[in-house]
Amino acid sequence: MTVCGNECKFDAASSTSTKAVCNVPALSTTYSEYCLGITEKTFLAGTPFADTQAQAQLAFNAENQLDYSSANSGCFVGTDLGEGNVGVLS
């Protein structure tokens, strides 16, 4: 069995004839991070995307002033952190 993509390992010692118990690794949510601090703080790294893909990297060049611009009315820019991952800016 899996929980949020993590294997839930059967715990025979804690299980009974009417209850099956399994254990998963710590799951990080914004609430659990706030209460428990279970994640490691690090720089966000991902794959940039934008409405003008050729310029997507310009928005993430470590400069305080962005070099990204778009003439599209529905412009957007972001970073894909991968399936199941989230980033929190603080």
Buried (B, 14 or more C-beta within 10 A) or exposed (E): EEEEEBEBEEEEEEEEEEEEEBEBEEEBEEEEBEEEEEEEEEEEEEEBEBBBEEBBEBBBEEEEEEEBEBEEEEEEBEBEEEEEEEEEEE
